[in-house]
Amino acid sequence: MNLLKYFFSRYFIKQAFIAFLISSLIILFIFLFLNISTNHNNYISVPDLKGILISDAKEALIEDNLKFEVSDSTFFNPDFPKFSVLEQIPSANSQVKKNRKIYLTINPSNYRNIAIPDIIQITKRSAIAALLSSDLELGEITLIDNIGKDMVIKIKYNNQEVDPGSLVPKKSKIDLVLGNGIKI
């Protein structure tokens, strides 16, 4: 019974009211501080940067108070200009806050280099399959007198004889010199 009397005493009610008032002020201060410091409901629309040169994209992002990070792409896309934006994260027209970092994927200046597979002394069919699987293209096929019919004798790139393992740009045309089966 004494405990119940204490909860309804003037001293306890006064202390509870002071604790409630201080707690309310602290919570109100925290909410106001968070609202100001996090720019609550203050959004910027991300511009569409796809296909734009990196220098122009940089200016547009700085103008909108956005930061950016460039990641080079290893996949050259001939449909876009060199050093232009291929992809962006977050996407265009997304709502972000000031100073948000936008991640840009940039089109490289050319295809990456690929090693020519070792296709000397294998059949034409196998050589073509090896070239295509290496992201190289088949150029001209020339026949010379050699006992190995449809066997690869030489590999050429830009009319120059090259060795297997030489580095050439991806999607390059590789010319093959094959034997015609006639004994020398």
Helices and strands as residue ranges (DSSP letters): H 2-7, H 10-37, E 44-45, H 54-63, E 67-72, E 85-89, E 95-96, E 101-106, E 113-115, H 124-133, E 137-144, E 152-157, E 160-162, E 167-169, E 173-179
